[in-house]
Each structure stands twice: as C-alpha cells, then as structure tokens.
Amino acid sequence: MADAIPLHDFVDVPGNPRPEGAELVWFSGSAGRTLRACMVPALTMGTARGTAIVCPGRTEFIEKYFEVARELQAMGFAVLILDWPGQGLSDRLLDDRQKGHIDKFQTFMGALRNGLDALKDRLPKPYVCIAHSMGGAIALAAISEQLVSVKAAAFSAPMWGLRTRIFGIRYLVWAMRVMGRSGDYAQQPGPPERFKDNIVTHCEKRWQITRDLVDTAPDLDLGPITWGWLGASLDIFRTFARRTKLEAINIPVLVATAEEEKLIDNRAHDRICAMLPDCEHITVEGAMHEILMETDERRAIWWAAFKRLLERAEI
C-alpha cells in the first residue's frame, strides 16, 4: 500500500516536475468542505501577463496539469488549478470515495468563485480561463451567470453534451432521484484501464504519468459517475445553452473539438459555438478526448490556437 500523502504537499512522480514556485493552498467550499488548489506564480510577478485559471475535467486533479502549468508559466502567466469538490484530494461528497458524484453544478461553480476570492490578492489580472471537458461545463456556466469574469476563455473538448445510448435518460435520472438513489453508480466500475484500451489519448507517456500519480496516491482515484452526477450534468446543460445567455458572452472564446471523441457529444460544440459572438472553433485532427494530454503534434495545434486567442483578447 502506498504511503499517505501529507496534506501540505503535492504528489510527485518521475517525469512530472512541479512548476517553479508551485504552492498548495487549501480553502473552504460549501457545506464545510475543504478544497485543494495550486497557485503557480508568474516567473516575473512584476510583469505578469495575467492569471490562467485551469478548470480540469471529471476524475482529474492538480498534478495532472503540471505540464500545462509549466507551459503557461513560460508564457508569462500565473496559474491557478483546482481540485473540484468530490475529486482529487478535495473533500468528497460521499463516504465511498470512488463514486464520481456531485449534487449540483452550482457546487463546482461556487468552489471556483471561492478559490478566486481566497487568492484574489495574489492572482494578477487579466484572467484567462482554460477548461477541459467537465471543467468546460463548469466554466461556461460560471461565465454565463457572471459568477466569474475573464478576458478570454479556451475550452478543450468541453462537456456541453453527453453521448448516451440510454433511451429516456432524463426520465430515468428523475426516477432515480425520486427513489433516493442519486448516490448509486449509473455505471458499474470495470477493470483497471490499460493504455491500449484507453479512449482519451494517443500519448502513452502522458497516460502513464496519470497512472503513476494514482498508484502513488490512491486517494486521487475516482470511479464511474453516479445518477446524481448525471442528473446535475443534464441540468447544467439546459442552464447555459440558452441563446440569450450565450449571446451575452462578449469575450474571445476558443473551442477545440477532438476528432476521435468517444466520451462527449461533439454536436453540442457546433450548436453553442454558433451562438457565441466571438468564437474560434477548431477540430484537432486525430486527437482523442484529452487534447491537452495528447501527443506533441496534436497539443501544438491547441497551443497555436490558444496564442491566437490571446492576440484576439489583446493579452
């Protein structure tokens, strides 16, 4: 069994160095939960370009984004990365740590707002949001509700719709909630993932780093979703997909769609991008879901588009 990771430290594995000056910060969330964040200073704080707010996807955690943070730091940014409530080493919502559960997405959104408030004196402006998958749903909802204010937003394979073969999924979720089964698995855990079977990246090196992190600190691990998580996701899709909400988002936006997507519904990207006033929508050819954890050549497409976003936003 792996040794317990001290609460005051990061999880370190070979090949995944911490960004320079990275600091672990704990702050308070709703219902008395303790949440974890990573604050990465700009290499030259006096002339910082701004702060990049990294919003990870489902199952993800701070250390998985060390490489991304180092790259942003090299561009002149300070960086903030969150462990969402119920993920990473932040407090979980259920006694069974493996269950991927949330009561409502407002809990995630509140954590984002609380983290920014707790560190506002140390986060140079302007803010730029970088959000992946589920983090993209959280960030778009928070921006559309004016809960957070950013000068530009970049979305990597945002979870703005789900791929499901279950007929009448909304009714089934409603029934599970009524029966008090929100905390039950919506899908049962399977065997440990092998690289050759994975559906998120072609990059074995980056895939292995994630596995090494979880093996070193098993408390980072998170299993399949619950009915509560699924219901909360369907609820938030309806909240931010309204035309009036989207047309009011008057900042430059980048949306990157993974060509070989097998987890989320890419059709939602087309619908939402068409309603955003200032949006560049790209498809990363050959990429699976985790574009930021893909091979170097696929990631280069993302970073080139991100730099165009910064130019559009004059950051």
C-alpha positions as CSV (number, residue, x, y, z in Angstrom):
1,M,0.0,0.0,0.0
2,A,1.3,3.5,-0.9
3,D,2.2,5.8,2.0
4,A,-0.3,8.5,2.8
5,I,0.4,11.8,1.1
6,P,0.9,14.7,3.5
7,L,-1.9,17.3,3.2
8,H,0.7,20.0,2.9
9,D,2.4,18.6,-0.2
10,F,1.9,17.7,-3.8
11,V,2.0,14.2,-5.2
12,D,5.3,13.8,-7.1
13,V,6.3,11.2,-9.7
14,P,9.2,11.0,-12.1
15,G,8.8,12.8,-15.3
16,N,6.2,15.3,-13.9
17,P,8.1,18.1,-12.2
18,R,6.3,20.8,-10.3
19,P,6.0,24.2,-11.9
20,E,8.5,26.6,-10.4
21,G,7.3,28.1,-7.1
22,A,4.1,26.0,-7.1
23,E,2.3,26.3,-3.8
24,L,-0.5,24.1,-2.3
25,V,-3.5,26.1,-1.0
26,W,-6.5,24.9,1.0
27,F,-9.7,26.9,1.1
28,S,-13.3,26.4,2.2
29,G,-16.2,25.3,0.0
30,S,-19.9,24.8,0.6
31,A,-21.1,22.5,3.4
32,G,-17.8,23.0,5.3
33,R,-15.8,21.1,2.7
34,T,-12.1,21.6,2.5
35,L,-10.9,22.1,-1.1
36,R,-7.4,22.0,-2.6
37,A,-5.8,24.4,-5.1
38,C,-2.4,25.0,-6.7
39,M,-1.1,28.5,-7.0
40,V,1.8,28.9,-9.5
41,P,3.4,32.4,-9.6
42,A,4.4,34.1,-12.8
43,L,8.2,33.8,-13.3
44,T,8.3,37.6,-13.3
45,M,5.5,38.7,-11.0
46,G,6.1,42.4,-11.5
47,T,5.3,42.0,-15.2
48,A,2.9,39.1,-15.1
49,R,0.8,38.6,-18.3
50,G,-2.2,37.7,-16.1
51,T,-3.6,34.5,-14.5
52,A,-4.6,31.4,-16.3
53,I,-7.4,29.6,-14.4
54,V,-7.2,25.9,-15.2
55,C,-10.5,24.0,-14.8
56,P,-9.9,20.2,-15.0
57,G,-12.3,17.6,-16.2
58,R,-14.0,14.8,-14.4
59,T,-11.7,12.4,-12.5
60,E,-8.8,14.9,-12.9
61,F,-6.6,16.6,-10.3
62,I,-4.0,19.3,-9.9
63,E,-0.8,17.2,-10.6
64,K,-2.1,16.0,-13.9
65,Y,-1.8,19.6,-15.1
66,F,1.7,20.3,-14.0
67,E,3.0,20.3,-17.6
68,V,0.2,22.6,-18.8
69,A,1.0,25.0,-15.8
70,R,4.7,25.0,-16.7
71,E,3.9,25.9,-20.3
72,L,1.6,28.7,-19.2
73,Q,4.2,29.9,-16.8
74,A,6.7,30.1,-19.7
75,M,4.2,32.3,-21.5
76,G,4.3,34.8,-18.6
77,F,1.2,33.7,-16.7
78,A,0.5,32.9,-13.1
79,V,-1.7,29.8,-12.9
80,L,-4.5,28.6,-10.6
81,I,-5.6,24.9,-10.7
82,L,-8.4,23.5,-8.6
83,D,-9.3,20.1,-7.3
84,W,-13.1,20.2,-7.7
85,P,-15.3,19.1,-4.7
86,G,-15.5,15.4,-4.9
87,Q,-12.3,15.0,-6.9
88,G,-8.5,14.8,-6.3
89,L,-7.7,15.4,-2.6
90,S,-10.5,17.9,-2.0
91,D,-13.3,16.6,0.2
92,R,-15.5,14.0,-1.4
93,L,-19.3,14.2,-1.2
94,L,-20.0,10.6,-0.4
95,D,-18.4,8.1,2.0
96,D,-17.4,5.9,-0.9
97,R,-14.5,7.9,-2.4
98,Q,-14.7,6.0,-5.7
99,K,-18.1,7.3,-6.6
100,G,-18.0,10.2,-9.1
101,H,-20.7,12.3,-7.5
102,I,-22.0,15.8,-7.3
103,D,-25.3,17.2,-6.0
104,K,-25.5,20.1,-8.5
105,F,-23.0,22.0,-10.7
106,Q,-23.5,25.1,-8.6
107,T,-21.3,23.4,-6.0
108,F,-18.5,23.3,-8.6
109,M,-19.2,26.9,-9.6
110,G,-19.2,28.0,-6.0
111,A,-15.8,26.3,-5.5
112,L,-14.4,28.2,-8.4
113,R,-15.7,31.5,-7.1
114,N,-14.4,30.8,-3.5
115,G,-11.0,29.8,-4.8
116,L,-10.7,33.1,-6.8
117,D,-11.9,35.1,-3.8
118,A,-9.4,33.3,-1.4
119,L,-6.4,34.1,-3.7
120,K,-7.5,37.3,-5.4
121,D,-4.7,39.4,-3.9
122,R,-2.2,37.0,-5.4
123,L,-3.7,36.5,-8.9
124,P,-2.6,39.2,-11.3
125,K,-5.2,40.3,-13.9
126,P,-6.4,39.8,-16.5
127,Y,-7.9,36.3,-16.0
128,V,-7.9,33.7,-18.8
129,C,-9.8,30.5,-18.4
130,I,-8.6,27.2,-19.7
131,A,-11.2,24.5,-19.2
132,H,-11.3,20.8,-20.2
133,S,-14.3,18.5,-20.5
134,M,-16.5,18.8,-17.4
135,G,-14.4,21.9,-16.4
136,G,-15.8,23.4,-19.6
137,A,-19.3,22.9,-18.4
138,I,-18.5,24.5,-15.1
139,A,-16.6,27.4,-16.6
140,L,-19.2,28.2,-19.3
141,A,-22.0,28.1,-16.7
142,A,-20.0,30.4,-14.3
143,I,-19.1,32.8,-17.1
144,S,-22.7,32.9,-18.5
145,E,-24.1,33.5,-14.9
146,Q,-21.4,36.3,-14.4
147,L,-20.1,34.4,-11.4
148,V,-16.6,34.9,-12.7
149,S,-15.2,37.5,-15.0
150,V,-12.4,36.6,-17.5
151,K,-11.0,38.4,-20.5
152,A,-10.8,35.2,-22.7
153,A,-11.8,31.6,-22.4
154,A,-10.3,28.4,-24.0
155,F,-12.2,25.2,-24.0
156,S,-10.6,21.8,-24.6
157,A,-13.2,19.1,-25.6
158,P,-15.8,20.8,-23.4
159,M,-18.6,18.6,-21.9
160,W,-21.5,20.5,-23.3
161,G,-23.5,17.4,-24.1
162,L,-23.1,13.6,-23.4
163,R,-23.0,10.6,-25.6
164,T,-25.6,8.1,-24.3
165,R,-27.5,5.2,-25.8
166,I,-30.0,5.1,-22.9
167,F,-33.5,6.0,-24.2
168,G,-35.4,8.3,-22.0
169,I,-32.3,9.2,-19.9
170,R,-33.9,12.3,-18.3
171,Y,-36.9,10.2,-17.1
172,L,-34.6,7.5,-15.7
173,V,-32.5,10.1,-13.9
174,W,-35.6,11.7,-12.5
175,A,-36.8,8.3,-11.3
176,M,-33.5,7.5,-9.5
177,R,-33.6,10.9,-7.8
178,V,-37.2,10.3,-6.6
179,M,-36.2,6.9,-5.2
180,G,-33.3,8.4,-3.3
181,R,-30.7,6.6,-5.4
182,S,-28.7,9.7,-6.6
183,G,-25.6,8.3,-4.9
184,D,-25.8,5.0,-6.7
185,Y,-23.5,4.2,-9.6
186,A,-25.0,5.0,-13.0
187,Q,-22.5,2.5,-14.4
188,Q,-20.5,-0.1,-12.5
189,P,-16.7,0.0,-12.1
190,G,-14.8,-2.0,-14.6
191,P,-11.2,-3.5,-14.6
192,P,-8.2,-1.2,-14.4
193,E,-7.6,0.7,-17.7
194,R,-4.8,-0.4,-20.0
195,F,-3.2,2.1,-22.4
196,K,-4.1,0.0,-25.4
197,D,-7.8,0.2,-24.3
198,N,-7.9,3.8,-23.3
199,I,-10.2,6.3,-25.2
200,V,-8.7,9.6,-24.1
201,T,-5.1,9.9,-25.5
202,H,-2.6,8.5,-28.0
203,C,0.3,9.6,-25.8
204,E,1.4,6.7,-23.7
205,K,3.9,8.8,-21.8
206,R,1.3,11.3,-20.5
207,W,-1.2,8.5,-19.9
208,Q,1.4,6.7,-17.8
209,I,2.1,9.8,-15.7
210,T,-1.5,9.9,-14.7
211,R,-1.5,6.2,-13.8
212,D,1.7,6.7,-11.8
213,L,0.2,9.6,-9.9
214,V,-2.9,7.5,-8.9
215,D,-0.7,4.5,-8.0
216,T,1.4,6.8,-5.7
217,A,-1.6,8.4,-4.1
218,P,-4.7,6.1,-4.5
219,D,-6.9,8.7,-2.9
220,L,-6.6,10.7,-6.1
221,D,-8.5,8.0,-8.0
222,L,-12.2,8.4,-8.9
223,G,-14.5,5.8,-10.3
224,P,-17.6,6.0,-12.5
225,I,-20.4,8.5,-12.3
226,T,-23.5,8.4,-10.1
227,W,-27.1,9.1,-11.1
228,G,-26.7,12.4,-9.1
229,W,-23.7,13.4,-11.2
230,L,-25.6,12.5,-14.4
231,G,-28.7,14.5,-13.4
232,A,-26.6,17.5,-12.4
233,S,-24.9,17.4,-15.8
234,L,-28.2,17.3,-17.7
235,D,-29.4,20.2,-15.5
236,I,-26.4,22.5,-16.2
237,F,-26.6,21.8,-20.0
238,R,-30.1,23.4,-20.0
239,T,-28.8,26.3,-17.9
240,F,-26.0,27.6,-20.1
241,A,-27.3,26.5,-23.6
242,R,-29.9,29.3,-23.8
243,R,-29.3,31.7,-26.7
244,T,-29.7,34.8,-24.6
245,K,-27.1,33.6,-22.1
246,L,-24.6,32.7,-24.8
247,E,-25.0,35.8,-26.9
248,A,-24.2,37.9,-23.8
249,I,-20.7,36.3,-23.5
250,N,-18.8,39.1,-25.2
251,I,-15.2,37.8,-24.8
252,P,-13.0,36.0,-27.3
253,V,-13.5,32.2,-27.0
254,L,-11.6,29.2,-28.3
255,V,-13.3,25.8,-28.6
256,A,-11.2,22.8,-29.6
257,T,-13.1,19.6,-30.6
258,A,-11.3,16.2,-30.6
259,E,-11.8,14.5,-33.9
260,E,-11.7,11.0,-32.3
261,E,-14.1,11.9,-29.4
262,K,-15.7,8.9,-27.7
263,L,-17.0,10.5,-24.4
264,I,-18.9,13.7,-25.0
265,D,-21.2,14.9,-27.8
266,N,-19.3,17.0,-30.3
267,R,-22.6,18.2,-31.9
268,A,-23.1,20.4,-28.8
269,H,-19.9,22.3,-29.8
270,D,-21.4,23.3,-33.1
271,R,-24.6,24.4,-31.6
272,I,-23.0,26.5,-28.8
273,C,-20.2,28.0,-30.9
274,A,-22.8,29.2,-33.4
275,M,-24.4,31.4,-30.6
276,L,-21.1,32.8,-29.1
277,P,-20.4,36.2,-30.6
278,D,-16.6,35.9,-30.8
279,C,-15.6,32.2,-31.1
280,E,-12.9,30.3,-33.0
281,H,-13.9,26.6,-33.3
282,I,-11.2,24.2,-34.3
283,T,-11.1,20.4,-34.7
284,V,-7.9,18.8,-33.6
285,E,-7.4,16.0,-36.2
286,G,-6.5,12.6,-34.8
287,A,-7.0,13.7,-31.2
288,M,-8.9,11.8,-28.6
289,H,-10.8,13.4,-25.7
290,E,-7.8,14.7,-23.6
291,I,-6.3,17.2,-26.1
292,L,-4.0,18.7,-23.5
293,M,-2.6,15.2,-22.7
294,E,-2.3,14.2,-26.3
295,T,0.9,13.7,-28.5
296,D,3.1,16.7,-29.0
297,E,1.9,17.4,-32.6
298,R,-1.7,17.4,-31.5
299,R,-1.1,19.6,-28.5
300,A,0.8,22.0,-30.8
301,I,-2.4,22.6,-32.7
302,W,-4.1,23.6,-29.4
303,W,-1.3,25.9,-28.2
304,A,-1.2,27.7,-31.6
305,A,-4.9,28.4,-31.4
306,F,-4.5,29.5,-27.7
307,K,-1.9,32.0,-28.8
308,R,-4.3,33.3,-31.4
309,L,-6.9,33.7,-28.7
310,L,-4.5,35.8,-26.6
311,E,-3.9,38.0,-29.6
312,R,-7.6,38.5,-30.2
313,A,-8.1,39.4,-26.5
314,E,-5.0,41.7,-26.6
315,I,-3.4,39.9,-23.6
